[in-house]
Amino acid sequence: MRNTGLQGRIDSLGRLCIPKIIRDGLGLEQGTLITLWVEQDRIILQKQEQTCVFCHSSAPCIEYKQKLICGECLKTLLRFRSK
Ligand SMILES: [Zn+2]
């Protein structure tokens, strides 16, 4: 872990802006899922990998009830439904 020397201030709604240089460096785009870890007095933000909940593929996924499903698994599920 390295100190970036950057600081932020939490606003009245509890939000903290992640500086653009860090977002760009980590590939954090609007909508990227982030997991928050709390360890004593530290908060650790971890980019959530966008993988299918069933096969763990990183192919493009759709989100349903906060779970990601890839196109192949979705097709398989739809086949079950039509039987
Ligand atoms: Zn899948």
PDB file of the backbone (N, CA, C, O) and the ligand in Angstrom, with CONECT records:
HET     ZN  A 101       1
ATOM      1  N   MET A   1       0.851  -1.172   0.000  1.00  0.00           N
ATOM      2  CA  MET A   1       0.000   0.000   0.000  1.00  0.00           C
ATOM      3  C   MET A   1       0.897   1.235   0.000  1.00  0.00           C
ATOM      4  O   MET A   1       1.862   1.302   0.761  1.00  0.00           O
ATOM      5  N   ARG A   2       0.579   2.217  -0.857  1.00  0.00           N
ATOM      6  CA  ARG A   2       1.410   3.414  -0.914  1.00  0.00           C
ATOM      7  C   ARG A   2       0.562   4.650  -0.602  1.00  0.00           C
ATOM      8  O   ARG A   2      -0.634   4.687  -0.891  1.00  0.00           O
ATOM      9  N   ASN A   3       1.191   5.640  -0.017  1.00  0.00           N
ATOM     10  CA  ASN A   3       0.521   6.902   0.284  1.00  0.00           C
ATOM     11  C   ASN A   3       0.537   7.755  -0.981  1.00  0.00           C
ATOM     12  O   ASN A   3       1.601   8.046  -1.527  1.00  0.00           O
ATOM     13  N   THR A   4      -0.631   8.149  -1.435  1.00  0.00           N
ATOM     14  CA  THR A   4      -0.713   8.961  -2.659  1.00  0.00           C
ATOM     15  C   THR A   4      -0.445  10.427  -2.361  1.00  0.00           C
ATOM     16  O   THR A   4      -0.172  11.202  -3.278  1.00  0.00           O
ATOM     17  N   GLY A   5      -0.515  10.813  -1.118  1.00  0.00           N
ATOM     18  CA  GLY A   5      -0.364  12.221  -0.774  1.00  0.00           C
ATOM     19  C   GLY A   5      -1.633  13.015  -1.028  1.00  0.00           C
ATOM     20  O   GLY A   5      -1.692  14.212  -0.745  1.00  0.00           O
ATOM     21  N   LEU A   6      -2.645  12.348  -1.560  1.00  0.00           N
ATOM     22  CA  LEU A   6      -3.915  13.017  -1.856  1.00  0.00           C
ATOM     23  C   LEU A   6      -4.820  12.935  -0.635  1.00  0.00           C
ATOM     24  O   LEU A   6      -4.762  11.974   0.133  1.00  0.00           O
ATOM     25  N   GLN A   7      -5.647  13.943  -0.466  1.00  0.00           N
ATOM     26  CA  GLN A   7      -6.609  13.937   0.621  1.00  0.00           C
ATOM     27  C   GLN A   7      -7.974  14.321   0.070  1.00  0.00           C
ATOM     28  O   GLN A   7      -8.075  14.975  -0.967  1.00  0.00           O
ATOM     29  N   GLY A   8      -9.008  13.912   0.766  1.00  0.00           N
ATOM     30  CA  GLY A   8     -10.365  14.298   0.389  1.00  0.00           C
ATOM     31  C   GLY A   8     -11.124  14.697   1.635  1.00  0.00           C
ATOM     32  O   GLY A   8     -10.685  14.456   2.760  1.00  0.00           O
ATOM     33  N   ARG A   9     -12.268  15.311   1.413  1.00  0.00           N
ATOM     34  CA  ARG A   9     -13.099  15.721   2.531  1.00  0.00           C
ATOM     35  C   ARG A   9     -14.503  15.181   2.285  1.00  0.00           C
ATOM     36  O   ARG A   9     -15.056  15.326   1.195  1.00  0.00           O
ATOM     37  N   ILE A  10     -15.065  14.563   3.306  1.00  0.00           N
ATOM     38  CA  ILE A  10     -16.417  14.016   3.204  1.00  0.00           C
ATOM     39  C   ILE A  10     -17.411  15.172   3.241  1.00  0.00           C
ATOM     40  O   ILE A  10     -17.317  16.054   4.095  1.00  0.00           O
ATOM     41  N   ASP A  11     -18.376  15.162   2.296  1.00  0.00           N
ATOM     42  CA  ASP A  11     -19.343  16.263   2.255  1.00  0.00           C
ATOM     43  C   ASP A  11     -20.519  15.994   3.193  1.00  0.00           C
ATOM     44  O   ASP A  11     -20.541  14.988   3.901  1.00  0.00           O
ATOM     45  N   SER A  12     -21.484  16.893   3.190  1.00  0.00           N
ATOM     46  CA  SER A  12     -22.600  16.802   4.146  1.00  0.00           C
ATOM     47  C   SER A  12     -23.456  15.564   3.935  1.00  0.00           C
ATOM     48  O   SER A  12     -24.199  15.169   4.834  1.00  0.00           O
ATOM     49  N   LEU A  13     -23.365  14.942   2.756  1.00  0.00           N
ATOM     50  CA  LEU A  13     -24.135  13.719   2.483  1.00  0.00           C
ATOM     51  C   LEU A  13     -23.303  12.453   2.705  1.00  0.00           C
ATOM     52  O   LEU A  13     -23.769  11.349   2.427  1.00  0.00           O
ATOM     53  N   GLY A  14     -22.081  12.610   3.201  1.00  0.00           N
ATOM     54  CA  GLY A  14     -21.230  11.459   3.477  1.00  0.00           C
ATOM     55  C   GLY A  14     -20.432  10.984   2.280  1.00  0.00           C
ATOM     56  O   GLY A  14     -19.815   9.920   2.326  1.00  0.00           O
ATOM     57  N   ARG A  15     -20.439  11.766   1.201  1.00  0.00           N
ATOM     58  CA  ARG A  15     -19.734  11.351  -0.022  1.00  0.00           C
ATOM     59  C   ARG A  15     -18.279  11.803  -0.001  1.00  0.00           C
ATOM     60  O   ARG A  15     -17.932  12.823   0.593  1.00  0.00           O
ATOM     61  N   LEU A  16     -17.445  11.020  -0.663  1.00  0.00           N
ATOM     62  CA  LEU A  16     -16.038  11.344  -0.817  1.00  0.00           C
ATOM     63  C   LEU A  16     -15.703  11.161  -2.294  1.00  0.00           C
ATOM     64  O   LEU A  16     -15.989  10.110  -2.867  1.00  0.00           O
ATOM     65  N   CYS A  17     -15.107  12.159  -2.907  1.00  0.00           N
ATOM     66  CA  CYS A  17     -14.740  12.066  -4.322  1.00  0.00           C
ATOM     67  C   CYS A  17     -13.377  11.384  -4.431  1.00  0.00           C
ATOM     68  O   CYS A  17     -12.417  11.793  -3.777  1.00  0.00           O
ATOM     69  N   ILE A  18     -13.299  10.341  -5.262  1.00  0.00           N
ATOM     70  CA  ILE A  18     -12.013   9.701  -5.533  1.00  0.00           C
ATOM     71  C   ILE A  18     -11.353  10.507  -6.650  1.00  0.00           C
ATOM     72  O   ILE A  18     -11.936  10.650  -7.724  1.00  0.00           O
ATOM     73  N   PRO A  19     -10.154  11.034  -6.423  1.00  0.00           N
ATOM     74  CA  PRO A  19      -9.512  11.882  -7.428  1.00  0.00           C
ATOM     75  C   PRO A  19      -9.387  11.180  -8.780  1.00  0.00           C
ATOM     76  O   PRO A  19      -9.175   9.970  -8.857  1.00  0.00           O
ATOM     77  N   LYS A  20      -9.525  11.977  -9.843  1.00  0.00           N
ATOM     78  CA  LYS A  20      -9.515  11.449 -11.219  1.00  0.00           C
ATOM     79  C   LYS A  20      -8.252  10.651 -11.515  1.00  0.00           C
ATOM     80  O   LYS A  20      -8.310   9.628 -12.197  1.00  0.00           O
ATOM     81  N   ILE A  21      -7.117  11.108 -11.012  1.00  0.00           N
ATOM     82  CA  ILE A  21      -5.857  10.403 -11.305  1.00  0.00           C
ATOM     83  C   ILE A  21      -5.904   8.965 -10.761  1.00  0.00           C
ATOM     84  O   ILE A  21      -5.341   8.055 -11.368  1.00  0.00           O
ATOM     85  N   ILE A  22      -6.574   8.765  -9.620  1.00  0.00           N
ATOM     86  CA  ILE A  22      -6.702   7.409  -9.062  1.00  0.00           C
ATOM     87  C   ILE A  22      -7.760   6.624  -9.837  1.00  0.00           C
ATOM     88  O   ILE A  22      -7.560   5.448 -10.141  1.00  0.00           O
ATOM     89  N   ARG A  23      -8.890   7.272 -10.160  1.00  0.00           N
ATOM     90  CA  ARG A  23      -9.951   6.579 -10.926  1.00  0.00           C
ATOM     91  C   ARG A  23      -9.400   6.102 -12.259  1.00  0.00           C
ATOM     92  O   ARG A  23      -9.626   4.961 -12.661  1.00  0.00           O
ATOM     93  N   ASP A  24      -8.678   6.980 -12.941  1.00  0.00           N
ATOM     94  CA  ASP A  24      -8.130   6.613 -14.248  1.00  0.00           C
ATOM     95  C   ASP A  24      -7.103   5.494 -14.116  1.00  0.00           C
ATOM     96  O   ASP A  24      -7.072   4.571 -14.931  1.00  0.00           O
ATOM     97  N   GLY A  25      -6.266   5.579 -13.090  1.00  0.00           N
ATOM     98  CA  GLY A  25      -5.220   4.577 -12.892  1.00  0.00           C
ATOM     99  C   GLY A  25      -5.764   3.194 -12.601  1.00  0.00           C
ATOM    100  O   GLY A  25      -5.156   2.187 -12.964  1.00  0.00           O
ATOM    101  N   LEU A  26      -6.920   3.147 -11.939  1.00  0.00           N
ATOM    102  CA  LEU A  26      -7.508   1.856 -11.567  1.00  0.00           C
ATOM    103  C   LEU A  26      -8.649   1.432 -12.487  1.00  0.00           C
ATOM    104  O   LEU A  26      -9.252   0.376 -12.293  1.00  0.00           O
ATOM    105  N   GLY A  27      -8.940   2.256 -13.481  1.00  0.00           N
ATOM    106  CA  GLY A  27     -10.030   1.920 -14.403  1.00  0.00           C
ATOM    107  C   GLY A  27     -11.386   1.977 -13.729  1.00  0.00           C
ATOM    108  O   GLY A  27     -12.264   1.167 -14.026  1.00  0.00           O
ATOM    109  N   LEU A  28     -11.563   2.928 -12.822  1.00  0.00           N
ATOM    110  CA  LEU A  28     -12.850   3.074 -12.134  1.00  0.00           C
ATOM    111  C   LEU A  28     -13.725   4.018 -12.953  1.00  0.00           C
ATOM    112  O   LEU A  28     -13.440   5.209 -13.078  1.00  0.00           O
ATOM    113  N   GLU A  29     -14.779   3.463 -13.499  1.00  0.00           N
ATOM    114  CA  GLU A  29     -15.697   4.269 -14.303  1.00  0.00           C
ATOM    115  C   GLU A  29     -17.008   4.419 -13.555  1.00  0.00           C
ATOM    116  O   GLU A  29     -17.246   3.736 -12.559  1.00  0.00           O
ATOM    117  N   GLN A  30     -17.855   5.311 -14.035  1.00  0.00           N
ATOM    118  CA  GLN A  30     -19.173   5.457 -13.417  1.00  0.00           C
ATOM    119  C   GLN A  30     -19.877   4.105 -13.422  1.00  0.00           C
ATOM    120  O   GLN A  30     -19.921   3.434 -14.453  1.00  0.00           O
ATOM    121  N   GLY A  31     -20.415   3.710 -12.306  1.00  0.00           N
ATOM    122  CA  GLY A  31     -21.127   2.437 -12.204  1.00  0.00           C
ATOM    123  C   GLY A  31     -20.264   1.289 -11.713  1.00  0.00           C
ATOM    124  O   GLY A  31     -20.790   0.215 -11.422  1.00  0.00           O
ATOM    125  N   THR A  32     -18.942   1.483 -11.611  1.00  0.00           N
ATOM    126  CA  THR A  32     -18.070   0.418 -11.117  1.00  0.00           C
ATOM    127  C   THR A  32     -18.476   0.059  -9.683  1.00  0.00           C
ATOM    128  O   THR A  32     -18.640   0.935  -8.834  1.00  0.00           O
ATOM    129  N   LEU A  33     -18.632  -1.230  -9.435  1.00  0.00           N
ATOM    130  CA  LEU A  33     -18.982  -1.670  -8.084  1.00  0.00           C
ATOM    131  C   LEU A  33     -17.746  -1.640  -7.199  1.00  0.00           C
ATOM    132  O   LEU A  33     -16.671  -2.083  -7.604  1.00  0.00           O
ATOM    133  N   ILE A  34     -17.903  -1.121  -5.999  1.00  0.00           N
ATOM    134  CA  ILE A  34     -16.808  -0.999  -5.047  1.00  0.00           C
ATOM    135  C   ILE A  34     -17.220  -1.690  -3.751  1.00  0.00           C
ATOM    136  O   ILE A  34     -18.325  -1.477  -3.251  1.00  0.00           O
ATOM    137  N   THR A  35     -16.340  -2.507  -3.217  1.00  0.00           N
ATOM    138  CA  THR A  35     -16.556  -3.110  -1.906  1.00  0.00           C
ATOM    139  C   THR A  35     -15.771  -2.301  -0.884  1.00  0.00           C
ATOM    140  O   THR A  35     -14.610  -1.957  -1.109  1.00  0.00           O
ATOM    141  N   LEU A  36     -16.413  -1.999   0.244  1.00  0.00           N
ATOM    142  CA  LEU A  36     -15.759  -1.241   1.310  1.00  0.00           C
ATOM    143  C   LEU A  36     -15.397  -2.179   2.459  1.00  0.00           C
ATOM    144  O   LEU A  36     -16.238  -2.922   2.965  1.00  0.00           O
ATOM    145  N   TRP A  37     -14.147  -2.129   2.852  1.00  0.00           N
ATOM    146  CA  TRP A  37     -13.659  -2.923   3.976  1.00  0.00           C
ATOM    147  C   TRP A  37     -13.292  -1.957   5.095  1.00  0.00           C
ATOM    148  O   TRP A  37     -12.742  -0.886   4.837  1.00  0.00           O
ATOM    149  N   VAL A  38     -13.587  -2.324   6.319  1.00  0.00           N
ATOM    150  CA  VAL A  38     -13.209  -1.498   7.463  1.00  0.00           C
ATOM    151  C   VAL A  38     -12.250  -2.317   8.316  1.00  0.00           C
ATOM    152  O   VAL A  38     -12.541  -3.451   8.695  1.00  0.00           O
ATOM    153  N   GLU A  39     -11.091  -1.711   8.612  1.00  0.00           N
ATOM    154  CA  GLU A  39     -10.071  -2.373   9.405  1.00  0.00           C
ATOM    155  C   GLU A  39      -9.561  -1.358  10.414  1.00  0.00           C
ATOM    156  O   GLU A  39      -8.783  -0.465  10.078  1.00  0.00           O
ATOM    157  N   GLN A  40     -10.012  -1.508  11.660  1.00  0.00           N
ATOM    158  CA  GLN A  40      -9.693  -0.541  12.715  1.00  0.00           C
ATOM    159  C   GLN A  40     -10.047   0.866  12.234  1.00  0.00           C
ATOM    160  O   GLN A  40     -11.231   1.151  12.055  1.00  0.00           O
ATOM    161  N   ASP A  41      -9.077   1.760  12.016  1.00  0.00           N
ATOM    162  CA  ASP A  41      -9.407   3.121  11.599  1.00  0.00           C
ATOM    163  C   ASP A  41      -9.179   3.348  10.105  1.00  0.00           C
ATOM    164  O   ASP A  41      -9.030   4.488   9.668  1.00  0.00           O
ATOM    165  N   ARG A  42      -9.153   2.266   9.320  1.00  0.00           N
ATOM    166  CA  ARG A  42      -8.939   2.380   7.886  1.00  0.00           C
ATOM    167  C   ARG A  42     -10.188   1.943   7.129  1.00  0.00           C
ATOM    168  O   ARG A  42     -10.909   1.042   7.558  1.00  0.00           O
ATOM    169  N   ILE A  43     -10.425   2.585   6.015  1.00  0.00           N
ATOM    170  CA  ILE A  43     -11.463   2.146   5.084  1.00  0.00           C
ATOM    171  C   ILE A  43     -10.743   1.780   3.798  1.00  0.00           C
ATOM    172  O   ILE A  43     -10.019   2.600   3.234  1.00  0.00           O
ATOM    173  N   ILE A  44     -10.937   0.567   3.336  1.00  0.00           N
ATOM    174  CA  ILE A  44     -10.289   0.105   2.120  1.00  0.00           C
ATOM    175  C   ILE A  44     -11.360  -0.068   1.047  1.00  0.00           C
ATOM    176  O   ILE A  44     -12.363  -0.749   1.261  1.00  0.00           O
ATOM    177  N   LEU A  45     -11.138   0.556  -0.105  1.00  0.00           N
ATOM    178  CA  LEU A  45     -12.058   0.448  -1.231  1.00  0.00           C
ATOM    179  C   LEU A  45     -11.470  -0.554  -2.215  1.00  0.00           C
ATOM    180  O   LEU A  45     -10.306  -0.438  -2.596  1.00  0.00           O
ATOM    181  N   GLN A  46     -12.260  -1.527  -2.625  1.00  0.00           N
ATOM    182  CA  GLN A  46     -11.760  -2.533  -3.561  1.00  0.00           C
ATOM    183  C   GLN A  46     -12.690  -2.611  -4.761  1.00  0.00           C
ATOM    184  O   GLN A  46     -13.899  -2.791  -4.619  1.00  0.00           O
ATOM    185  N   LYS A  47     -12.107  -2.473  -5.941  1.00  0.00           N
ATOM    186  CA  LYS A  47     -12.882  -2.582  -7.175  1.00  0.00           C
ATOM    187  C   LYS A  47     -13.458  -3.989  -7.264  1.00  0.00           C
ATOM    188  O   LYS A  47     -12.734  -4.979  -7.158  1.00  0.00           O
ATOM    189  N   GLN A  48     -14.770  -4.061  -7.459  1.00  0.00           N
ATOM    190  CA  GLN A  48     -15.441  -5.358  -7.573  1.00  0.00           C
ATOM    191  C   GLN A  48     -15.309  -5.839  -9.006  1.00  0.00           C
ATOM    192  O   GLN A  48     -15.697  -5.141  -9.942  1.00  0.00           O
ATOM    193  N   GLU A  49     -14.767  -7.021  -9.172  1.00  0.00           N
ATOM    194  CA  GLU A  49     -14.650  -7.570 -10.514  1.00  0.00           C
ATOM    195  C   GLU A  49     -16.035  -7.822 -11.079  1.00  0.00           C
ATOM    196  O   GLU A  49     -16.921  -8.316 -10.381  1.00  0.00           O
ATOM    197  N   GLN A  50     -16.215  -7.486 -12.328  1.00  0.00           N
ATOM    198  CA  GLN A  50     -17.505  -7.635 -12.991  1.00  0.00           C
ATOM    199  C   GLN A  50     -17.554  -9.018 -13.638  1.00  0.00           C
ATOM    200  O   GLN A  50     -17.341  -9.148 -14.844  1.00  0.00           O
ATOM    201  N   THR A  51     -17.832 -10.046 -12.845  1.00  0.00           N
ATOM    202  CA  THR A  51     -17.884 -11.396 -13.395  1.00  0.00           C
ATOM    203  C   THR A  51     -19.244 -12.036 -13.125  1.00  0.00           C
ATOM    204  O   THR A  51     -19.956 -11.667 -12.192  1.00  0.00           O
ATOM    205  N   CYS A  52     -19.569 -12.983 -13.953  1.00  0.00           N
ATOM    206  CA  CYS A  52     -20.848 -13.694 -13.856  1.00  0.00           C
ATOM    207  C   CYS A  52     -20.917 -14.474 -12.543  1.00  0.00           C
ATOM    208  O   CYS A  52     -19.956 -15.139 -12.157  1.00  0.00           O
ATOM    209  N   VAL A  53     -22.045 -14.388 -11.870  1.00  0.00           N
ATOM    210  CA  VAL A  53     -22.220 -15.060 -10.589  1.00  0.00           C
ATOM    211  C   VAL A  53     -22.187 -16.588 -10.752  1.00  0.00           C
ATOM    212  O   VAL A  53     -21.861 -17.301  -9.803  1.00  0.00           O
ATOM    213  N   PHE A  54     -22.519 -17.090 -11.940  1.00  0.00           N
ATOM    214  CA  PHE A  54     -22.578 -18.543 -12.134  1.00  0.00           C
ATOM    215  C   PHE A  54     -21.256 -19.122 -12.649  1.00  0.00           C
ATOM    216  O   PHE A  54     -20.747 -20.092 -12.086  1.00  0.00           O
ATOM    217  N   CYS A  55     -20.692 -18.526 -13.729  1.00  0.00           N
ATOM    218  CA  CYS A  55     -19.517 -19.140 -14.360  1.00  0.00           C
ATOM    219  C   CYS A  55     -18.236 -18.309 -14.157  1.00  0.00           C
ATOM    220  O   CYS A  55     -17.156 -18.721 -14.581  1.00  0.00           O
ATOM    221  N   HIS A  56     -18.361 -17.154 -13.517  1.00  0.00           N
ATOM    222  CA  HIS A  56     -17.228 -16.259 -13.225  1.00  0.00           C
ATOM    223  C   HIS A  56     -16.554 -15.723 -14.481  1.00  0.00           C
ATOM    224  O   HIS A  56     -15.420 -15.249 -14.426  1.00  0.00           O
ATOM    225  N   SER A  57     -17.248 -15.798 -15.611  1.00  0.00           N
ATOM    226  CA  SER A  57     -16.733 -15.205 -16.851  1.00  0.00           C
ATOM    227  C   SER A  57     -16.731 -13.687 -16.715  1.00  0.00           C
ATOM    228  O   SER A  57     -17.582 -13.106 -16.043  1.00  0.00           O
ATOM    229  N   SER A  58     -15.758 -13.061 -17.367  1.00  0.00           N
ATOM    230  CA  SER A  58     -15.730 -11.595 -17.358  1.00  0.00           C
ATOM    231  C   SER A  58     -16.357 -11.033 -18.633  1.00  0.00           C
ATOM    232  O   SER A  58     -16.176  -9.860 -18.962  1.00  0.00           O
ATOM    233  N   ALA A  59     -17.092 -11.881 -19.343  1.00  0.00           N
ATOM    234  CA  ALA A  59     -17.831 -11.414 -20.523  1.00  0.00           C
ATOM    235  C   ALA A  59     -18.855 -10.369 -20.073  1.00  0.00           C
ATOM    236  O   ALA A  59     -19.218 -10.324 -18.898  1.00  0.00           O
ATOM    237  N   PRO A  60     -19.320  -9.532 -21.000  1.00  0.00           N
ATOM    238  CA  PRO A  60     -20.324  -8.532 -20.606  1.00  0.00           C
ATOM    239  C   PRO A  60     -21.520  -9.182 -19.913  1.00  0.00           C
ATOM    240  O   PRO A  60     -22.050 -10.195 -20.370  1.00  0.00           O
ATOM    241  N   CYS A  61     -21.925  -8.583 -18.814  1.00  0.00           N
ATOM    242  CA  CYS A  61     -22.984  -9.144 -17.979  1.00  0.00           C
ATOM    243  C   CYS A  61     -24.133  -8.152 -17.840  1.00  0.00           C
ATOM    244  O   CYS A  61     -23.959  -6.946 -18.015  1.00  0.00           O
ATOM    245  N   ILE A  62     -25.298  -8.680 -17.524  1.00  0.00           N
ATOM    246  CA  ILE A  62     -26.406  -7.830 -17.118  1.00  0.00           C
ATOM    247  C   ILE A  62     -26.564  -8.001 -15.615  1.00  0.00           C
ATOM    248  O   ILE A  62     -26.163  -9.018 -15.049  1.00  0.00           O
ATOM    249  N   GLU A  63     -27.152  -6.996 -14.974  1.00  0.00           N
ATOM    250  CA  GLU A  63     -27.341  -7.064 -13.529  1.00  0.00           C
ATOM    251  C   GLU A  63     -28.797  -7.356 -13.238  1.00  0.00           C
ATOM    252  O   GLU A  63     -29.686  -6.710 -13.794  1.00  0.00           O
ATOM    253  N   TYR A  64     -29.047  -8.323 -12.371  1.00  0.00           N
ATOM    254  CA  TYR A  64     -30.398  -8.650 -11.929  1.00  0.00           C
ATOM    255  C   TYR A  64     -30.348  -8.861 -10.427  1.00  0.00           C
ATOM    256  O   TYR A  64     -29.635  -9.739  -9.942  1.00  0.00           O
ATOM    257  N   LYS A  65     -31.103  -8.061  -9.690  1.00  0.00           N
ATOM    258  CA  LYS A  65     -31.132  -8.128  -8.225  1.00  0.00           C
ATOM    259  C   LYS A  65     -29.725  -8.145  -7.638  1.00  0.00           C
ATOM    260  O   LYS A  65     -29.397  -8.969  -6.783  1.00  0.00           O
ATOM    261  N   GLN A  66     -28.905  -7.215  -8.117  1.00  0.00           N
ATOM    262  CA  GLN A  66     -27.537  -7.001  -7.644  1.00  0.00           C
ATOM    263  C   GLN A  66     -26.614  -8.185  -7.902  1.00  0.00           C
ATOM    264  O   GLN A  66     -25.584  -8.322  -7.242  1.00  0.00           O
ATOM    265  N   LYS A  67     -26.974  -9.043  -8.859  1.00  0.00           N
ATOM    266  CA  LYS A  67     -26.108 -10.143  -9.286  1.00  0.00           C
ATOM    267  C   LYS A  67     -25.853  -9.979 -10.775  1.00  0.00           C
ATOM    268  O   LYS A  67     -26.739  -9.551 -11.514  1.00  0.00           O
ATOM    269  N   LEU A  68     -24.645 -10.318 -11.220  1.00  0.00           N
ATOM    270  CA  LEU A  68     -24.286 -10.206 -12.625  1.00  0.00           C
ATOM    271  C   LEU A  68     -24.421 -11.560 -13.307  1.00  0.00           C
ATOM    272  O   LEU A  68     -24.000 -12.584 -12.770  1.00  0.00           O
ATOM    273  N   ILE A  69     -25.016 -11.551 -14.502  1.00  0.00           N
ATOM    274  CA  ILE A  69     -25.215 -12.787 -15.264  1.00  0.00           C
ATOM    275  C   ILE A  69     -24.731 -12.544 -16.682  1.00  0.00           C
ATOM    276  O   ILE A  69     -25.121 -11.564 -17.318  1.00  0.00           O
ATOM    277  N   CYS A  70     -23.871 -13.446 -17.184  1.00  0.00           N
ATOM    278  CA  CYS A  70     -23.363 -13.294 -18.553  1.00  0.00           C
ATOM    279  C   CYS A  70     -24.409 -13.799 -19.547  1.00  0.00           C
ATOM    280  O   CYS A  70     -25.366 -14.476 -19.172  1.00  0.00           O
ATOM    281  N   GLY A  71     -24.211 -13.463 -20.795  1.00  0.00           N
ATOM    282  CA  GLY A  71     -25.162 -13.823 -21.838  1.00  0.00           C
ATOM    283  C   GLY A  71     -25.352 -15.332 -21.979  1.00  0.00           C
ATOM    284  O   GLY A  71     -26.472 -15.801 -22.182  1.00  0.00           O
ATOM    285  N   GLU A  72     -24.261 -16.091 -21.870  1.00  0.00           N
ATOM    286  CA  GLU A  72     -24.361 -17.545 -22.019  1.00  0.00           C
ATOM    287  C   GLU A  72     -25.187 -18.165 -20.898  1.00  0.00           C
ATOM    288  O   GLU A  72     -26.026 -19.029 -21.156  1.00  0.00           O
ATOM    289  N   CYS A  73     -24.964 -17.742 -19.670  1.00  0.00           N
ATOM    290  CA  CYS A  73     -25.729 -18.279 -18.547  1.00  0.00           C
ATOM    291  C   CYS A  73     -27.189 -17.832 -18.631  1.00  0.00           C
ATOM    292  O   CYS A  73     -28.101 -18.581 -18.281  1.00  0.00           O
ATOM    293  N   LEU A  74     -27.394 -16.607 -19.098  1.00  0.00           N
ATOM    294  CA  LEU A  74     -28.764 -16.119 -19.246  1.00  0.00           C
ATOM    295  C   LEU A  74     -29.513 -16.976 -20.265  1.00  0.00           C
ATOM    296  O   LEU A  74     -30.670 -17.337 -20.047  1.00  0.00           O
ATOM    297  N   LYS A  75     -28.846 -17.304 -21.389  1.00  0.00           N
ATOM    298  CA  LYS A  75     -29.479 -18.162 -22.403  1.00  0.00           C
ATOM    299  C   LYS A  75     -29.842 -19.510 -21.797  1.00  0.00           C
ATOM    300  O   LYS A  75     -30.932 -20.026 -22.046  1.00  0.00           O
ATOM    301  N   THR A  76     -28.936 -20.088 -20.998  1.00  0.00           N
ATOM    302  CA  THR A  76     -29.196 -21.386 -20.363  1.00  0.00           C
ATOM    303  C   THR A  76     -30.399 -21.285 -19.435  1.00  0.00           C
ATOM    304  O   THR A  76     -31.265 -22.160 -19.435  1.00  0.00           O
ATOM    305  N   LEU A  77     -30.450 -20.218 -18.647  1.00  0.00           N
ATOM    306  CA  LEU A  77     -31.584 -20.045 -17.723  1.00  0.00           C
ATOM    307  C   LEU A  77     -32.898 -19.910 -18.482  1.00  0.00           C
ATOM    308  O   LEU A  77     -33.921 -20.454 -18.066  1.00  0.00           O
ATOM    309  N   LEU A  78     -32.865 -19.187 -19.590  1.00  0.00           N
ATOM    310  CA  LEU A  78     -34.100 -18.993 -20.358  1.00  0.00           C
ATOM    311  C   LEU A  78     -34.563 -20.310 -20.968  1.00  0.00           C
ATOM    312  O   LEU A  78     -35.765 -20.529 -21.125  1.00  0.00           O
ATOM    313  N   ARG A  79     -33.604 -21.209 -21.322  1.00  0.00           N
ATOM    314  CA  ARG A  79     -33.986 -22.521 -21.844  1.00  0.00           C
ATOM    315  C   ARG A  79     -34.736 -23.316 -20.775  1.00  0.00           C
ATOM    316  O   ARG A  79     -35.700 -24.013 -21.092  1.00  0.00           O
ATOM    317  N   PHE A  80     -34.307 -23.222 -19.511  1.00  0.00           N
ATOM    318  CA  PHE A  80     -34.993 -23.919 -18.418  1.00  0.00           C
ATOM    319  C   PHE A  80     -36.428 -23.402 -18.281  1.00  0.00           C
ATOM    320  O   PHE A  80     -37.364 -24.168 -18.055  1.00  0.00           O
ATOM    321  N   ARG A  81     -36.571 -22.090 -18.424  1.00  0.00           N
ATOM    322  CA  ARG A  81     -37.872 -21.476 -18.230  1.00  0.00           C
ATOM    323  C   ARG A  81     -38.872 -21.939 -19.287  1.00  0.00           C
ATOM    324  O   ARG A  81     -40.057 -22.100 -18.996  1.00  0.00           O
ATOM    325  N   SER A  82     -38.389 -22.156 -20.528  1.00  0.00           N
ATOM    326  CA  SER A  82     -39.312 -22.489 -21.607  1.00  0.00           C
ATOM    327  C   SER A  82     -39.662 -23.971 -21.652  1.00  0.00           C
ATOM    328  O   SER A  82     -40.497 -24.378 -22.460  1.00  0.00           O
ATOM    329  N   LYS A  83     -39.037 -24.796 -20.792  1.00  0.00           N
ATOM    330  CA  LYS A  83     -39.347 -26.237 -20.799  1.00  0.00           C
ATOM    331  C   LYS A  83     -40.565 -26.523 -19.954  1.00  0.00           C
ATOM    332  O   LYS A  83     -40.979 -27.677 -19.838  1.00  0.00           O
TER     333      LYS A  83
HETATM  334 ZN    ZN A 101     -22.017 -16.974 -16.834  1.00  0.00          ZN2+
END
